[in-house]
Amino acid sequence: MSATDIRRARPRYSQSVIISCFFVAIAAFCLLFADISITTQEPWTELERMLLGVLTPDFLAVETIGTAILQTVAFALVGVALAAVGGFILAQFFHIAIVRWSCAVVRAIHELFWALIFLQVLGLSPLTGVLAIAIPYAGICAKVYAETLEEDPPAALKVLPAGVSTVSAFFYVRLPDAWVHIKNYTFYRFECGLRSSAVLGFVGLPTLGYYLETAFGEGNYSEAAALLMIFYLLIATLRFWVRPRLLGLYLVAAPFLLNGSSDIRLANIQRFLTEDIVPAPLRGADLGAAQTWADLADWLGMMLGHQALPGIVATVLLTQIALAGTAFLALAFFPLISEQFFGRAGRTVGHVFLVVARSTPEFILVYIFLQLWGPSMLPAIVALALHNGAIIGHLLGRYSDEIRLRTDSAGGVNRYAFEIVPRMYGQFLAFLFYRWEIIMRETAIVGVLGIATLGFYIDSAIADIRLDRAMLLILVTALLNLAIDSLSRRLRARLRLTTRVDSCRG
């Protein structure tokens, strides 16, 4: 990097450091109000039992393990297939504001919340799990596909003969250029779908998560370890069993592998839309009466003051602490797989660790740590930071290998602090801000496990069959996620952050 380039980059780098310190200060402030206590009587004894279970996995404990695996794969495959088709169609209209905002809203609601909603209408049917994955994923795919198509270079379009239709130009020029990126992202989305499918087991669907919850609840850690190892193997071998020539066969077979019947009753849907989710003061009330609207105002005041506000505060506290934890762990993890710091043997160990950490769904990690430390924010903080730190650490480790150093450059800590991290700091912040909204989504849903975030109040409302309250709180969750996403995009634009690596020779 030339002296001129260094002078130009210094102000932006300094600004990035200032922003980073600001976020660390916010996280430290949030820690003052967070409950991070350990409430279990003998956490070390429980940890010992868990480690013993890891060392002695019992693969024969679950008689229906094969069915659980097939169910997990089938839900993910059907859900992601529908999401990919729907997202591709929506991507063609993504320039329309209503389409763009609709996609933003549906993807802001976690698939577990979607599952809880559909459970009220469809029950424990295969359609519940499929729609819980397909709807939010369609919103995500639409955004990514649209951005991919927009980023294609226009040079090929300029050389087309006059009179070529827009449809022909799309299918013969734009789509082929973007196809590789769309295909690769859809494959990644399927990997995410497997994790989501496993998590849906915690609401009763017969995926791996259902058996995991049972095993942990009964203290059968050998069985739980076996289930987790099978899940890791499923993720690790994706590229071997997900083949294009087999995809058609999978898509045909998957719907038949979903156990249960989808008894869709229009009466249930009608009641859900016209009664269940309607605020209680408006049901059967005279909409022209002033008292009706006064009662509605009281209801909204009660919901916002006693449930939404405490849930928002807890969600934001947990999110900001987890975000800072993610940042520290990402910076600590990436050298484990970097050629700049370790040889082949060391990097292999690092890769295994990061694969396990990033492949385990955050929800399952929180559940595991809850068994260890008891109900507080601590299990969620550690789980979210570990999972997201491993994801960003993996990406940074790959990018660090692209950096070219002088032959006389420093090694060890000096190389880390003065050569590698400064060159990747922009990419590091970009990845961190990308994950910010995702961490917020996960923070909200851990409330289902008893942590007092927005998800706790949503789950309580559903358990009490007060679906109007649940829908209001889900809407609040979506708006909060959209706000964080908007703030993240503004920060990335202001700091001109990019995921491209500076690979200049030092």
C-alpha positions in Angstrom: 0.0 0.0 0.0 1.4 3.4 -1.0 1.9 6.3 1.3 -0.9 8.1 -0.5 -3.3 5.2 0.0 -2.4 5.1 3.7 -3.2 8.8 4.1 -6.5 8.4 2.3 -7.5 5.3 4.4 -6.5 6.7 7.8 -9.5 9.0 8.4 -12.0 6.2 7.5 -10.1 3.7 9.6 -10.0 6.1 12.5 -13.8 6.8 12.2 -14.4 3.0 12.2 -12.4 2.6 15.4 -14.4 5.5 17.0 -17.7 3.8 16.0 -16.3 0.5 17.4 -15.4 2.1 20.7 -18.9 3.6 20.9 -20.5 0.2 20.5 -18.3 -1.3 23.1 -19.2 1.5 25.5 -22.9 0.8 24.8 -22.4 -2.9 25.5 -20.6 -2.1 28.8 -23.4 0.2 29.8 -26.0 -2.5 29.0 -24.1 -5.0 31.1 -24.9 -2.8 34.2 -28.6 -3.7 33.8 -28.3 -7.2 32.4 -29.0 -10.3 34.5 -26.0 -12.5 34.0 -26.3 -14.6 37.2 -25.7 -18.3 37.4 -28.7 -19.9 39.2 -28.0 -23.6 38.9 -26.8 -25.3 42.1 -23.9 -27.3 40.7 -22.9 -25.9 37.2 -19.6 -27.7 37.2 -21.2 -31.1 38.0 -23.7 -30.5 35.1 -20.8 -29.5 32.8 -19.0 -32.7 33.7 -22.1 -34.8 32.8 -22.4 -33.0 29.5 -18.7 -33.6 28.7 -19.1 -37.3 29.6 -22.1 -37.4 27.3 -20.0 -36.0 24.4 -17.3 -38.6 25.1 -19.9 -41.5 25.2 -22.5 -40.7 22.5 -25.4 -43.2 22.3 -26.4 -43.5 18.7 -28.9 -46.3 19.5 -30.9 -44.4 22.1 -33.3 -42.8 19.6 -35.2 -45.5 17.8 -36.7 -43.2 15.2 -33.4 -41.3 14.4 -33.7 -42.1 10.7 -37.2 -40.6 10.6 -36.0 -37.5 12.5 -33.2 -36.9 10.0 -35.5 -37.4 7.0 -38.1 -35.0 8.5 -35.4 -32.4 9.2 -34.2 -32.6 5.6 -37.7 -32.7 4.1 -39.0 -29.6 5.9 -35.8 -27.7 4.9 -35.9 -28.9 1.3 -39.6 -28.2 0.6 -39.5 -24.9 2.6 -36.4 -23.6 0.8 -37.7 -24.7 -2.6 -40.9 -22.8 -2.2 -38.9 -19.8 -0.8 -36.5 -19.9 -3.8 -39.4 -19.9 -6.3 -41.3 -17.2 -4.5 -38.2 -15.1 -3.9 -37.3 -15.3 -7.5 -40.7 -14.1 -8.6 -40.7 -11.3 -6.0 -37.2 -10.3 -7.1 -38.6 -9.2 -10.5 -40.9 -6.7 -8.8 -38.5 -5.7 -6.0 -38.3 -2.2 -7.3 -41.9 -1.6 -6.3 -42.1 -0.2 -2.8 -44.9 -2.3 -1.5 -43.1 -5.5 -2.6 -39.9 -4.3 -1.0 -41.5 -3.4 2.3 -43.6 -6.6 2.4 -40.5 -8.7 2.0 -38.7 -6.7 4.7 -41.6 -7.3 7.1 -41.9 -11.1 6.6 -38.1 -11.7 6.8 -38.0 -9.6 10.0 -40.2 -12.1 11.8 -38.2 -15.2 12.9 -39.3 -18.6 11.5 -40.0 -19.8 15.0 -42.6 -17.0 15.4 -44.1 -18.0 12.1 -44.4 -21.5 13.3 -46.1 -20.4 16.5 -48.6 -18.4 14.4 -49.4 -21.3 12.0 -49.7 -23.7 14.9 -52.9 -21.8 16.0 -54.5 -22.3 12.5 -53.0 -25.5 11.1 -51.9 -27.4 14.3 -48.9 -29.7 14.2 -49.2 -30.4 10.5 -46.4 -30.5 7.9 -47.7 -27.3 6.4 -46.9 -25.5 9.6 -43.2 -26.3 9.3 -43.0 -25.7 5.6 -44.7 -22.3 5.7 -42.7 -21.2 8.8 -39.5 -21.7 6.7 -40.8 -20.7 3.3 -42.4 -17.3 4.1 -39.5 -15.5 5.8 -36.9 -17.2 3.5 -38.9 -16.0 0.5 -38.4 -12.4 1.7 -34.7 -13.0 2.2 -34.3 -14.7 -1.2 -36.2 -11.9 -2.9 -33.8 -9.3 -1.5 -30.6 -11.2 -2.3 -31.8 -12.3 -5.8 -32.8 -8.8 -6.7 -29.5 -7.3 -5.6 -27.6 -10.0 -7.5 -29.5 -9.3 -10.7 -29.0 -5.5 -10.3 -25.2 -5.9 -9.7 -24.7 -7.6 -13.1 -22.5 -5.6 -15.5 -24.6 -3.9 -18.2 -22.0 -4.4 -20.9 -23.6 -7.6 -22.3 -27.0 -5.9 -22.6 -25.5 -3.1 -24.7 -24.3 -5.4 -27.4 -27.7 -7.1 -27.9 -29.3 -6.5 -31.3 -32.0 -3.9 -31.6 -35.5 -5.2 -31.0 -34.6 -7.9 -28.4 -37.4 -8.1 -25.9 -36.9 -7.6 -22.2 -37.9 -11.2 -21.5 -35.3 -12.5 -23.9 -32.7 -10.2 -22.5 -33.4 -11.4 -19.0 -33.3 -15.2 -19.8 -30.4 -15.1 -22.2 -28.2 -12.4 -20.7 -29.0 -11.3 -17.2 -30.0 -14.6 -15.7 -27.1 -16.6 -17.0 -24.6 -14.0 -15.7 -26.2 -14.1 -12.2 -27.1 -17.8 -12.1 -23.9 -19.0 -10.4 -24.4 -16.5 -7.5 -28.1 -17.3 -7.2 -27.4 -21.0 -7.2 -24.6 -20.7 -4.5 -26.8 -18.5 -2.3 -29.7 -20.9 -2.6 -27.4 -23.7 -1.5 -26.4 -21.6 1.5 -30.0 -20.9 2.2 -30.7 -24.6 2.3 -28.0 -25.0 4.9 -29.7 -22.3 6.9 -33.0 -24.2 6.3 -31.6 -27.3 7.9 -30.8 -25.3 11.1 -34.3 -23.7 11.1 -35.9 -27.1 10.5 -34.1 -28.6 13.5 -35.2 -25.6 15.7 -38.8 -26.1 14.7 -38.6 -29.4 16.7 -38.8 -27.3 19.8 -42.4 -26.4 19.0 -43.4 -30.0 18.5 -42.6 -30.8 14.9 -40.8 -34.2 14.5 -37.4 -32.9 13.5 -34.1 -33.4 15.3 -34.8 -30.5 17.6 -37.8 -32.4 19.1 -35.6 -35.3 20.2 -32.8 -32.9 21.3 -35.2 -31.1 23.6 -36.4 -34.4 25.0 -32.9 -35.7 25.6 -31.7 -32.6 27.3 -34.8 -32.3 29.4 -34.3 -35.9 30.7 -30.6 -35.4 31.2 -29.7 -38.0 28.6 -26.5 -36.2 27.4 -25.1 -39.2 25.6 -28.3 -39.3 23.4 -28.1 -35.5 22.9 -24.5 -35.7 21.9 -25.3 -38.4 19.4 -28.1 -36.2 17.9 -25.8 -33.2 17.6 -23.0 -35.2 16.0 -25.5 -36.5 13.4 -26.6 -33.0 12.7 -23.0 -31.8 12.3 -22.4 -34.7 9.9 -25.5 -33.7 8.0 -24.2 -30.1 7.6 -20.6 -31.1 6.9 -21.5 -33.5 4.1 -24.0 -31.2 2.3 -21.8 -30.9 -0.8 -21.6 -34.7 -1.2 -25.3 -35.5 -1.1 -26.9 -32.4 -2.5 -26.2 -32.9 -6.2 -27.9 -31.1 -9.0 -28.7 -34.4 -10.8 -30.4 -35.7 -7.6 -32.3 -32.5 -6.7 -35.3 -33.4 -8.8 -35.6 -36.7 -7.0 -35.3 -35.1 -3.6 -38.0 -32.5 -4.4 -40.4 -35.2 -5.6 -39.8 -37.4 -2.6 -39.6 -34.7 0.2 -43.4 -34.0 0.4 -44.1 -37.7 0.9 -41.6 -37.9 3.8 -43.4 -35.3 5.9 -45.4 -37.2 8.5 -48.9 -36.1 9.5 -51.9 -34.7 7.7 -52.6 -31.1 6.8 -56.3 -30.7 7.8 -56.9 -27.1 6.6 -60.2 -25.8 7.7 -61.4 -22.5 6.3 -63.4 -21.9 9.5 -60.2 -21.9 11.5 -58.5 -19.5 9.1 -61.6 -17.2 9.1 -61.8 -17.2 12.9 -58.1 -16.5 13.2 -58.2 -13.5 10.8 -61.6 -12.0 11.9 -61.6 -12.8 15.6 -58.4 -14.2 17.2 -56.0 -11.5 16.1 -58.4 -8.6 16.4 -57.7 -6.6 19.6 -60.0 -7.6 22.4 -61.7 -4.2 22.8 -62.8 -4.2 19.1 -64.4 -7.7 19.0 -68.2 -7.3 18.6 -67.9 -3.6 19.7 -69.6 -0.6 18.3 -66.9 1.0 16.2 -68.8 4.3 16.2 -68.8 4.5 20.0 -66.2 6.7 21.7 -65.9 4.2 24.6 -64.7 1.5 22.1 -61.7 3.6 21.1 -61.0 4.6 24.7 -60.9 0.9 25.6 -58.6 0.3 22.7 -56.3 3.1 23.8 -56.2 1.6 27.4 -55.5 -1.8 25.9 -52.6 -0.5 23.7 -51.3 1.5 26.7 -51.3 -1.7 28.8 -49.6 -3.8 26.1 -47.0 -1.2 25.2 -46.2 -0.2 28.8 -46.3 -3.6 30.6 -45.1 -6.0 27.8 -43.7 -4.4 24.7 -41.5 -1.8 26.4 -39.9 -4.3 29.0 -39.5 -6.8 26.1 -37.8 -4.1 23.9 -35.5 -3.0 26.6 -34.4 -6.6 27.4 -34.1 -7.4 23.7 -31.9 -4.4 23.0 -29.7 -5.0 26.1 -29.1 -8.6 25.1 -28.5 -7.7 21.5 -25.9 -5.0 22.1 -24.0 -7.2 24.6 -24.1 -10.2 22.2 -23.0 -7.9 19.4 -19.9 -6.8 21.3 -19.2 -10.4 22.3 -19.5 -11.5 18.7 -16.9 -8.8 17.7 -14.4 -9.9 20.3 -14.8 -13.6 19.5 -14.6 -13.1 15.8 -11.3 -11.3 16.2 -10.1 -14.1 18.4 -11.3 -16.9 16.2 -10.1 -16.0 12.7 -6.4 -16.7 13.3 -7.4 -20.3 14.1 -8.0 -21.0 10.4 -5.6 -18.4 8.9 -2.5 -19.4 6.9 -0.9 -16.3 8.4 -0.7 -17.8 11.9 -1.1 -21.6 11.9 0.1 -24.6 9.9 -2.1 -27.2 8.3 -2.6 -29.3 11.5 -3.5 -26.2 13.6 -5.9 -24.9 11.0 -7.7 -28.3 10.8 -8.4 -28.2 14.5 -9.6 -24.6 14.1 -11.8 -25.4 11.2 -13.5 -28.3 13.2 -14.2 -25.9 16.1 -15.6 -23.2 14.0 -17.8 -25.6 12.0 -19.3 -27.0 15.2 -19.9 -23.5 16.6 -21.4 -22.0 13.5 -23.4 -25.1 12.5 -25.2 -25.3 15.9 -28.3 -23.1 15.7 -28.2 -20.3 18.3 -31.5 -21.4 19.8 -30.1 -24.9 20.5 -26.9 -23.4 22.0 -29.0 -21.2 24.3 -31.0 -24.2 25.3 -27.8 -26.1 26.1 -26.3 -23.3 28.2 -29.6 -22.8 30.0 -29.2 -26.4 31.3 -25.7 -25.5 32.5 -26.2 -22.0 34.1 -30.0 -21.6 34.6 -32.4 -18.9 33.3 -30.6 -15.6 32.9 -29.2 -13.5 30.0 -25.8 -15.2 30.3 -26.7 -18.4 28.3 -28.1 -16.2 25.5 -25.1 -13.8 25.5 -22.6 -16.7 25.3 -24.6 -18.7 22.7 -25.2 -15.7 20.4 -21.6 -14.5 20.6 -20.2 -17.9 20.1 -22.3 -18.8 17.0 -22.0 -15.4 15.3 -18.4 -15.0 16.2 -17.6 -18.3 14.6 -19.4 -17.3 11.4 -17.6 -14.0 11.1 -14.3 -15.5 12.3 -14.6 -18.1 9.5 -15.1 -15.4 6.8 -12.3 -13.2 8.2 -10.0 -16.2 8.3 -10.6 -16.9 4.6 -10.1 -13.2 3.7 -6.9 -13.0 5.7 -5.3 -15.7 3.5 -5.7 -13.2 0.5 -3.6 -10.6 2.2 0.0 -10.5 0.8 2.8 -9.5 3.2 6.4 -8.5 2.7 8.9 -11.2 3.3 10.3 -9.2 6.2 7.0 -8.6 7.9 6.6 -9.2 11.6 5.1 -12.4 12.9 2.9 -13.5 15.9 1.1 -10.8 17.8 2.7 -7.9 15.8 1.5 -9.4 12.5 -2.0 -9.8 14.0 -2.2 -6.3 15.5 -0.3 -4.2 12.9 -0.5 -6.1 9.6 -3.7 -8.2 9.4 -6.4 -6.6 11.5 -5.9 -3.0 10.2 -6.3 -4.2 6.6 -9.4 -6.3 7.3 -11.1 -3.9 9.8 -13.5 -2.5 7.3 -14.6 -6.0 6.2 -14.8 -7.0 9.9 -17.2 -4.2 10.7 -19.2 -4.8 7.5 -19.8 -8.5 8.5 -20.6 -7.4 12.1 -23.2 -4.9 11.0 -24.7 -7.5 8.6 -25.1 -9.8 11.5 -26.6 -7.1 13.8 -30.1 -7.5 12.6 -29.8 -11.4 12.7 -28.6 -11.2 16.3 -31.6 -9.1 17.1 -34.0 -11.7 15.5 -32.4 -14.5 17.5 -32.4 -12.4 20.7 -36.2 -12.0 20.4 -36.9 -15.7 19.9 -34.8 -16.9 22.9 -37.6 -15.5 25.0 -39.5 -18.7 24.1 -36.9 -20.5 26.4 -37.8 -18.2 29.4 -35.5 -15.2 28.9 -37.5 -12.0 29.3 -37.1 -10.7 25.7 -40.0 -9.9 23.4 -40.3 -13.6 22.6 -41.1 -14.4 26.2 -44.2 -12.2 26.1 -45.2 -13.5 22.7 -44.9 -17.1 23.9 -46.9 -16.3 27.1 -49.6 -14.6 25.1 -49.9 -17.6 22.7 -49.9 -20.0 25.7 -52.8 -18.0 27.2 -54.6 -18.1 23.7 -54.5 -14.3 23.5 -53.4 -14.1 19.9 -54.3 -10.4 19.6 -51.6 -9.7 22.1 -49.1 -12.1 20.4 -49.6 -10.5 17.0 -49.1 -7.0 18.3 -45.9 -8.0 20.0 -44.7 -9.9 16.8 -45.4 -6.6 14.9 -43.3 -4.7 17.4 -40.5 -7.3 17.0 -40.6 -6.9 13.2 -40.5 -3.1 13.5 -37.5 -3.3 15.9 -35.7 -5.6 13.5 -36.4 -3.2 10.6 -35.1 -0.3 12.6 -31.8 -2.1 13.3 -31.5 -3.2 9.7 -32.0 0.4 8.5 -29.4 1.8 11.0 -27.0 -0.9 10.0 -27.3 0.0 6.3 -26.8 3.7 7.1 -23.6 2.9 9.1 -22.2 0.7 6.4 -22.9 3.5 3.8 -21.4 6.2 6.0 -18.2 4.3 6.7 -18.1 3.0 3.1 -17.7 -0.5 4.4 -17.3 -3.4 1.9 -16.6 -7.1 2.2 -13.9 -6.9 -0.4 -10.4 -7.5 1.0 -7.5 -5.1 0.5 -5.0 -7.6 -1.0 -2.3 -5.0 -1.8 1.2 -6.0 -1.1 2.5 -4.4 2.0 
